[in-house]
Amino acid sequence: MLLEAIKALKIDPAQSIMVGDKIEDLKAGIGAKVKTNILVRTGKPITEEGENLADYVLDSIADLPRIAKRLIK
């Protein structure tokens, strides 16, 4: 589904950010060659593997704008 969206919307994954709350989201982003993969703590269990796969781990989605500003520079 992610690859279909990338193709249909003409998204450059090398300049994109994947945000998710579980390890499957990160694996999808990595598989699609998304540049930055961010894991957000939403109350779901976060595994050490998930933390290792993520480029960033956020306590809240509200922290995303701060990280995105740094990434856009």
C-alpha positions as CSV (number, residue, x, y, z in Angstrom):
1,M,0.0,0.0,0.0
2,L,2.8,2.4,0.8
3,L,4.6,1.7,-2.4
4,E,1.4,2.2,-4.3
5,A,0.9,5.6,-2.7
6,I,4.5,6.6,-3.4
7,K,4.0,5.8,-7.1
8,A,0.5,7.2,-7.4
9,L,1.3,10.5,-5.7
10,K,4.8,10.8,-7.3
11,I,6.5,11.0,-3.9
12,D,10.3,10.9,-3.6
13,P,10.9,8.5,-0.7
14,A,14.5,9.7,-0.5
15,Q,13.1,13.1,0.6
16,S,10.3,11.7,2.8
17,I,9.4,11.0,6.4
18,M,7.5,7.9,7.6
19,V,5.7,8.3,10.9
20,G,4.3,5.3,12.7
21,D,3.5,3.8,16.0
22,K,4.5,0.2,15.5
23,I,7.4,-1.8,14.1
24,E,5.5,-2.7,11.0
25,D,5.2,1.0,10.0
26,L,9.0,1.4,10.3
27,K,9.7,-1.8,8.3
28,A,7.3,-0.5,5.6
29,G,9.2,2.8,5.5
30,I,12.5,1.1,5.3
31,G,11.3,-1.2,2.6
32,A,10.1,1.7,0.6
33,K,13.5,3.4,1.0
34,V,12.0,6.3,2.9
35,K,14.8,8.6,4.1
36,T,13.6,9.1,7.7
37,N,11.5,6.7,9.8
38,I,10.0,8.0,13.1
39,L,8.4,5.9,15.8
40,V,5.8,7.7,18.0
41,R,4.9,6.3,21.5
42,T,1.1,6.1,21.5
43,G,0.6,3.7,24.3
44,K,1.3,0.7,22.2
45,P,4.3,-1.4,23.3
46,I,7.6,-0.1,21.9
47,T,10.2,-2.8,21.5
48,E,14.0,-2.5,21.5
49,E,13.9,-3.6,17.8
50,G,11.5,-0.8,17.0
51,E,13.7,1.8,18.7
52,N,16.7,0.4,16.8
53,L,14.9,0.7,13.5
54,A,13.7,4.2,14.1
55,D,15.7,7.3,13.2
56,Y,13.8,9.1,15.9
57,V,11.5,8.0,18.7
58,L,9.0,10.6,19.9
59,D,7.0,10.6,23.0
60,S,4.2,12.5,21.3
61,I,3.1,13.3,17.7
62,A,3.2,16.9,19.0
63,D,7.0,16.7,18.8
64,L,7.0,16.0,15.1
65,P,7.1,19.6,13.9
66,R,10.3,20.2,15.9
67,I,12.0,17.2,14.3
68,A,10.6,18.0,10.8
69,K,12.1,21.5,11.0
70,R,15.5,20.1,11.7
71,L,15.2,17.6,8.8
72,I,14.1,20.1,6.2
73,K,17.2,22.3,6.6
